[in-house]
Amino acid sequence: MNTLVEAAAQVFSREGIDATTNRIAERAGLSIGTLYQYFPDKLSLLRAVAERHVRDADRQLSAVFARLRDEAPPFDSTMRVLLEALVELHADRPRLHALLHRMAAPTLEQLDEMRGFEDRICDEVAFHLKRCDRGGDDVELTARTLVHTIDAQLHRVMEFDTREATDALMLTVERLAPG
């Protein structure tokens, strides 16, 4: 099944929503019948790619969060490290990530998982806002605004030059959580 999910990621990245299950099966080196044993249609494959992305992102960001808590750098450095990690998660296949953001309608279970993931990111940003005395009167609201604004920029606005993307996102942070 991992082979199918990776093949789907590659084909969706290249072809967008025009990708077909036939091309995905061919890329995976499997028959279309084998693909349909695991996935009833291409949208279920797209959901599986999204689920894998969230799982991988959660694992990678958890490591970044732990390091930032241990090192406790100044807020701007903290956010730059976090933004670099987020940009890196999306830089390899920006077209795929934009498609996932728009088309991969999650199941209720996946939606709960995604909300939990977003909540963990918001909580972590709020922790660093508080630690560095930033974020104004409602730190949690500032954290949520930052996280969701950055998410929208990553998935809907940005062209990916890693350095430029991180710098542009830092401008958003500076505007929403000034020092």
Backbone bond lengths (Angstrom), bond angles and torsions (degrees), N, CA, C in turn:
res aa  C-N    CA-C-N  psi(-1)  N-CA   C-N-CA  omega(-1)  CA-C   N-CA-C  phi
1 M - - - 1.446 - - 1.526 111.26 -
2 N 1.341 118.10 -36.31 1.467 120.93 177.38 1.519 111.54 -59.24
3 T 1.338 116.01 -36.23 1.463 120.54 178.16 1.519 110.46 -62.56
4 L 1.309 116.98 -41.57 1.466 121.05 178.84 1.526 111.72 -66.27
5 V 1.311 116.29 -42.30 1.466 120.03 -179.11 1.530 109.99 -64.93
6 E 1.328 117.22 -42.88 1.463 119.33 178.62 1.528 110.96 -67.13
7 A 1.325 117.56 -41.02 1.470 120.36 177.08 1.525 109.93 -61.49
8 A 1.333 116.71 -41.32 1.466 120.35 177.81 1.524 110.56 -61.93
9 A 1.328 117.14 -43.45 1.471 120.64 178.73 1.526 110.18 -59.16
10 Q 1.313 116.87 -43.81 1.462 120.49 -179.25 1.528 111.86 -65.08
11 V 1.315 116.75 -45.69 1.469 120.51 -177.62 1.528 110.67 -70.64
12 F 1.327 117.71 -43.32 1.470 119.80 176.97 1.526 110.44 -62.32
13 S 1.318 117.20 -37.20 1.464 120.72 179.47 1.528 110.80 -63.00
14 R 1.299 115.93 -38.89 1.465 121.51 -177.81 1.529 112.22 -81.18
15 E 1.342 117.46 -41.40 1.463 120.94 -169.54 1.525 114.48 -110.38
16 G 1.337 116.66 -9.53 1.462 119.04 -177.41 1.509 111.07 68.15
17 I 1.318 116.40 -150.37 1.469 121.38 -176.13 1.521 111.54 -68.79
18 D 1.327 118.90 -13.55 1.463 121.84 177.62 1.525 112.61 -74.81
19 A 1.322 117.39 -6.57 1.462 120.73 177.36 1.527 109.35 -57.31
20 T 1.325 115.75 145.90 1.461 119.91 178.29 1.520 109.77 -116.01
21 T 1.330 115.05 157.10 1.463 119.15 176.66 1.531 110.26 -63.67
22 N 1.322 117.81 -31.92 1.476 120.33 177.28 1.523 110.70 -61.02
23 R 1.342 117.01 -45.69 1.471 119.76 -179.48 1.531 111.07 -68.50
24 I 1.317 116.20 -34.65 1.469 119.43 178.45 1.528 110.02 -66.63
25 A 1.337 116.63 -45.77 1.468 120.33 178.48 1.526 110.20 -61.06
26 E 1.322 116.45 -43.57 1.470 120.75 178.80 1.528 110.33 -60.55
27 R 1.325 117.25 -44.80 1.476 121.80 179.90 1.523 110.67 -61.92
28 A 1.329 116.42 -36.54 1.466 121.01 -179.90 1.529 111.99 -78.12
29 G 1.340 116.86 -11.97 1.456 120.34 -177.37 1.516 112.35 75.07
30 L 1.340 116.29 29.09 1.459 122.13 -177.86 1.526 109.66 -124.84
31 S 1.313 115.56 164.16 1.462 119.64 176.36 1.528 109.16 -78.29
32 I 1.317 115.83 158.60 1.461 120.37 177.01 1.532 109.93 -63.70
33 G 1.319 117.36 -32.75 1.465 121.23 176.87 1.521 111.91 -62.20
34 T 1.331 116.13 -40.89 1.466 119.92 177.70 1.526 110.38 -64.30
35 L 1.331 116.56 -42.40 1.470 120.15 177.46 1.524 109.78 -57.03
36 Y 1.346 116.37 -46.93 1.463 119.95 -176.76 1.530 113.14 -70.21
37 Q 1.318 117.97 -15.71 1.460 119.57 173.65 1.527 110.89 -67.08
38 Y 1.318 116.04 -29.77 1.461 121.29 -176.83 1.528 113.34 -103.48
39 F 1.320 116.77 -33.67 1.467 121.80 -174.20 1.523 109.64 -134.24
40 P 1.331 118.34 122.12 1.461 120.26 -176.56 1.531 114.51 -73.66
41 D 1.339 117.26 -19.81 1.468 120.23 -178.71 1.525 109.56 -163.07
42 K 1.322 115.61 175.68 1.466 118.53 -175.86 1.528 112.61 -71.30
43 L 1.328 118.07 -27.08 1.463 118.92 177.70 1.522 111.65 -68.52
44 S 1.326 117.41 -33.14 1.467 119.11 175.74 1.529 109.90 -68.39
45 L 1.320 117.19 -33.62 1.473 120.51 173.65 1.523 110.31 -65.35
46 L 1.316 116.30 -42.56 1.461 120.38 179.08 1.533 110.37 -62.04
47 R 1.332 116.90 -40.40 1.471 120.33 176.16 1.529 111.08 -62.73
48 A 1.324 116.99 -38.83 1.467 120.44 179.02 1.533 110.57 -65.81
49 V 1.322 117.17 -38.36 1.468 120.88 176.27 1.534 109.23 -64.02
50 A 1.326 116.99 -43.41 1.468 121.16 179.02 1.525 111.01 -62.95
51 E 1.316 116.86 -43.19 1.459 121.10 179.31 1.533 110.41 -61.18
52 R 1.328 116.92 -43.46 1.466 120.60 178.02 1.525 110.56 -62.79
53 H 1.332 116.70 -41.16 1.466 120.88 179.90 1.530 110.78 -61.80
54 V 1.321 117.12 -45.55 1.464 120.56 -179.79 1.524 110.09 -63.32
55 R 1.312 116.95 -43.18 1.469 121.47 179.62 1.532 110.98 -61.89
56 D 1.342 116.64 -46.39 1.470 120.70 179.12 1.526 111.27 -65.64
57 A 1.331 116.22 -41.70 1.464 120.54 179.69 1.522 110.49 -64.08
58 D 1.314 117.13 -42.08 1.463 121.39 179.49 1.529 109.92 -60.62
59 R 1.314 116.75 -45.00 1.474 121.13 -179.86 1.531 110.64 -62.78
60 Q 1.322 116.59 -47.69 1.464 120.21 -177.85 1.526 111.61 -67.59
61 L 1.317 117.29 -42.19 1.466 119.93 -179.15 1.521 111.59 -70.10
62 S 1.323 117.94 -32.98 1.466 120.18 176.71 1.522 110.62 -59.82
63 A 1.326 116.67 -39.49 1.472 120.70 177.55 1.535 110.41 -65.83
64 V 1.324 116.85 -41.25 1.468 120.98 177.76 1.522 110.05 -64.08
65 F 1.335 117.19 -44.69 1.465 120.92 179.45 1.527 111.15 -59.75
66 A 1.311 117.08 -43.75 1.467 120.58 -179.80 1.521 110.61 -62.13
67 R 1.324 116.63 -43.54 1.468 120.63 179.42 1.524 111.05 -63.91
68 L 1.333 117.17 -42.23 1.466 120.14 -179.87 1.524 111.99 -66.07
69 R 1.315 117.08 -36.11 1.470 119.29 176.52 1.523 110.95 -67.38
70 D 1.318 117.01 -39.58 1.467 120.89 178.96 1.521 111.79 -66.28
71 E 1.324 116.43 -44.15 1.470 120.72 -174.51 1.526 112.57 -85.40
72 A 1.336 118.20 -29.16 1.467 124.35 179.78 1.531 113.48 47.19
73 P 1.341 117.11 56.29 1.471 118.76 178.31 1.534 110.69 -72.13
74 P 1.328 117.57 168.93 1.472 119.97 175.83 1.537 110.15 -56.16
75 F 1.318 115.92 159.19 1.466 121.42 -174.04 1.526 112.52 -55.69
76 D 1.321 118.31 -48.74 1.468 120.18 -177.93 1.528 110.89 -59.89
77 S 1.322 117.59 -40.37 1.467 120.85 177.17 1.520 110.91 -67.38
78 T 1.319 116.33 -40.33 1.469 121.05 177.50 1.525 110.02 -58.29
79 M 1.321 115.95 -49.88 1.462 119.64 -177.71 1.525 111.62 -67.46
80 R 1.310 117.87 -35.93 1.470 119.64 178.27 1.531 109.94 -63.23
81 V 1.317 117.60 -43.91 1.468 120.78 178.45 1.526 110.07 -61.66
82 L 1.319 116.83 -45.25 1.457 120.92 179.78 1.529 111.00 -63.74
83 L 1.316 116.90 -44.75 1.463 120.26 -179.93 1.522 111.90 -65.85
84 E 1.326 117.08 -39.19 1.466 119.76 176.60 1.525 110.26 -59.97
85 A 1.327 116.73 -40.64 1.470 120.38 178.32 1.531 110.71 -65.04
86 L 1.324 117.30 -43.21 1.463 120.91 178.95 1.520 111.71 -64.37
87 V 1.312 116.41 -44.67 1.469 120.17 179.15 1.524 109.89 -62.54
88 E 1.310 116.46 -42.55 1.468 120.26 179.73 1.535 110.96 -61.42
89 L 1.322 117.52 -37.86 1.468 121.10 177.67 1.529 112.48 -61.81
90 H 1.318 117.25 -25.33 1.461 121.45 -175.53 1.525 114.01 -109.58
91 A 1.311 117.92 -11.00 1.455 120.90 -171.91 1.524 113.48 -71.54
92 D 1.325 117.34 -30.08 1.461 118.56 -174.63 1.526 113.17 -71.60
93 R 1.316 118.21 -31.51 1.469 121.36 -177.42 1.531 110.21 -143.00
94 P 1.327 118.24 65.05 1.470 119.33 -175.51 1.530 113.16 -60.74
95 R 1.316 117.62 -35.62 1.470 119.62 179.94 1.536 110.19 -64.51
96 L 1.319 116.45 -40.51 1.460 120.99 178.01 1.524 110.30 -63.26
97 H 1.317 117.10 -44.55 1.462 119.89 -177.82 1.527 111.61 -65.77
98 A 1.317 117.00 -37.25 1.465 119.83 176.06 1.533 109.93 -63.98
99 L 1.328 116.79 -40.86 1.458 121.10 178.22 1.527 110.88 -64.91
100 L 1.315 116.99 -43.81 1.464 120.49 178.22 1.519 110.84 -59.06
101 H 1.315 115.35 -41.30 1.463 120.87 -177.56 1.528 111.14 -64.79
102 R 1.336 116.52 -34.70 1.461 120.37 -175.19 1.524 114.21 -93.41
103 M 1.327 116.99 -33.85 1.460 119.55 -166.32 1.529 115.84 -112.59
104 A 1.302 118.44 -22.16 1.463 119.90 -172.76 1.523 110.44 -83.02
105 A 1.318 115.76 77.34 1.462 120.52 179.03 1.524 108.73 -62.08
106 P 1.312 116.42 115.27 1.466 118.97 -174.29 1.530 112.72 -77.04
107 T 1.316 114.76 156.62 1.458 120.41 169.28 1.528 107.13 -72.15
108 L 1.329 117.30 169.10 1.465 119.98 178.54 1.530 110.74 -60.92
109 E 1.312 116.98 -39.66 1.464 120.58 178.27 1.531 110.96 -63.90
110 Q 1.333 116.58 -43.85 1.469 120.22 178.50 1.522 110.66 -66.12
111 L 1.316 116.94 -36.74 1.466 120.64 178.25 1.522 110.42 -63.26
112 D 1.316 117.29 -42.85 1.467 120.85 176.28 1.524 110.66 -62.35
113 E 1.330 116.87 -42.51 1.462 120.64 178.34 1.525 110.68 -62.47
114 M 1.331 116.25 -42.99 1.461 120.54 179.58 1.527 111.25 -64.69
115 R 1.313 116.85 -42.57 1.477 120.04 177.94 1.524 110.67 -62.48
116 G 1.320 116.57 -40.73 1.463 120.13 176.93 1.516 111.73 -62.42
117 F 1.329 116.57 -41.36 1.460 121.80 177.52 1.528 110.36 -62.91
118 E 1.326 116.75 -47.19 1.467 120.35 178.14 1.517 111.16 -62.18
119 D 1.330 117.26 -40.13 1.466 120.71 178.42 1.530 111.08 -62.15
120 R 1.340 117.37 -40.82 1.472 120.47 178.31 1.524 110.69 -63.12
121 I 1.326 116.97 -40.32 1.467 119.78 178.01 1.530 109.64 -65.77
122 C 1.317 117.29 -46.11 1.476 120.86 178.95 1.521 111.02 -60.34
123 D 1.323 117.04 -43.53 1.467 120.38 178.63 1.522 111.31 -61.56
124 E 1.313 116.31 -39.82 1.466 120.17 -179.58 1.531 111.04 -67.89
125 V 1.325 116.93 -43.25 1.469 120.12 177.29 1.524 109.41 -63.80
126 A 1.329 118.04 -41.89 1.465 121.13 178.02 1.530 110.67 -61.43
127 F 1.321 117.41 -40.64 1.463 121.04 177.60 1.527 110.30 -56.30
128 H 1.331 117.15 -46.89 1.466 120.46 -177.73 1.526 111.72 -73.14
129 L 1.323 117.25 -33.03 1.465 119.19 173.83 1.527 109.95 -60.54
130 K 1.331 116.87 -47.46 1.472 121.13 179.14 1.525 110.76 -63.99
131 R 1.332 115.92 -45.09 1.465 120.62 -178.12 1.532 111.20 -57.86
132 C 1.322 115.67 -34.52 1.471 120.39 -176.03 1.532 112.08 -103.40
133 D 1.326 116.91 11.97 1.462 122.59 178.71 1.528 111.63 54.06
134 R 1.325 114.62 50.93 1.466 122.00 178.02 1.523 108.63 -125.42
135 G 1.296 117.11 166.73 1.459 121.08 171.46 1.505 115.79 101.76
136 G 1.326 117.99 -0.54 1.459 120.11 174.81 1.512 114.45 74.05
137 D 1.337 115.42 -156.26 1.460 122.39 -174.66 1.526 113.39 -72.23
138 D 1.321 117.19 -29.83 1.464 121.16 -178.16 1.535 108.80 -122.85
139 V 1.320 114.92 84.46 1.463 121.58 -175.24 1.528 111.16 -61.45
140 E 1.330 117.16 -39.70 1.469 119.85 -179.30 1.528 111.11 -63.58
141 L 1.339 116.70 -40.61 1.463 120.16 177.60 1.523 110.31 -65.76
142 T 1.310 117.15 -42.10 1.465 120.43 177.31 1.527 110.37 -60.96
143 A 1.330 117.15 -43.15 1.467 120.84 179.35 1.529 110.39 -62.18
144 R 1.340 117.23 -46.54 1.472 120.04 179.44 1.524 110.81 -62.29
145 T 1.318 117.04 -42.13 1.464 120.79 179.22 1.524 110.08 -61.77
146 L 1.327 116.91 -45.04 1.462 120.71 177.99 1.527 111.56 -60.04
147 V 1.320 116.11 -50.89 1.469 120.54 -175.59 1.525 111.02 -61.25
148 H 1.316 117.64 -46.14 1.463 119.84 -175.89 1.526 111.97 -75.70
149 T 1.320 118.16 -31.20 1.467 120.57 174.85 1.522 110.25 -67.12
150 I 1.322 116.60 -44.35 1.465 120.79 179.14 1.526 110.15 -65.00
151 D 1.332 117.01 -40.87 1.458 120.83 177.13 1.529 111.05 -58.45
152 A 1.324 117.01 -45.94 1.468 120.41 179.26 1.523 111.03 -63.67
153 Q 1.318 117.20 -41.15 1.457 119.61 178.55 1.530 110.93 -63.26
154 L 1.319 116.72 -43.40 1.464 120.50 -179.49 1.527 112.05 -63.16
155 H 1.325 117.43 -39.36 1.457 120.81 -173.01 1.517 114.80 -95.19
156 R 1.314 118.19 -19.31 1.461 118.76 -172.72 1.524 115.30 -125.69
157 V 1.320 117.95 -19.01 1.453 119.37 -170.17 1.524 113.12 -114.89
158 M 1.300 117.31 -43.16 1.457 121.69 -163.93 1.516 115.04 -78.27
159 E 1.303 113.13 143.56 1.467 122.72 162.27 1.513 104.48 -98.19
160 F 1.312 118.38 144.94 1.449 119.02 -168.49 1.510 115.63 -102.39
161 D 1.295 114.75 98.12 1.445 124.03 154.23 1.523 101.30 -111.52
162 T 1.309 117.55 117.13 1.460 121.89 -168.68 1.524 112.63 -52.95
163 R 1.313 116.78 -47.65 1.474 120.24 -178.64 1.528 111.35 -64.85
164 E 1.328 116.12 -47.50 1.465 119.56 -179.67 1.525 111.68 -63.61
165 A 1.323 117.59 -38.55 1.459 120.95 179.14 1.524 110.70 -63.07
166 T 1.328 116.59 -44.97 1.464 120.36 179.25 1.527 110.31 -62.94
167 D 1.324 117.21 -43.97 1.471 120.62 178.87 1.532 111.25 -61.44
168 A 1.324 117.02 -42.60 1.466 120.57 179.56 1.529 110.72 -64.26
169 L 1.316 116.77 -40.18 1.465 120.12 178.41 1.528 111.22 -68.43
170 M 1.324 117.60 -34.38 1.460 120.17 176.37 1.527 111.06 -62.91
171 L 1.320 117.35 -34.95 1.476 119.90 175.43 1.530 110.51 -61.04
172 T 1.314 116.61 -40.55 1.464 120.68 176.97 1.518 110.20 -61.29
173 V 1.319 117.11 -45.58 1.475 121.51 179.38 1.530 109.22 -59.92
174 E 1.325 117.12 -46.76 1.463 120.37 -177.60 1.528 111.80 -62.39
175 R 1.345 116.91 -33.97 1.461 120.03 179.74 1.528 112.18 -75.15
176 L 1.329 115.56 -38.09 1.466 119.25 -175.61 1.528 113.49 -86.62
177 A 1.342 116.49 -23.48 1.473 120.72 -179.51 1.521 108.88 -137.26
178 P 1.346 116.81 65.99 1.471 118.91 -176.87 1.526 112.00 -64.25
179 G 1.348 114.39 154.01 1.469 120.52 -177.86 1.487 114.38 -83.17
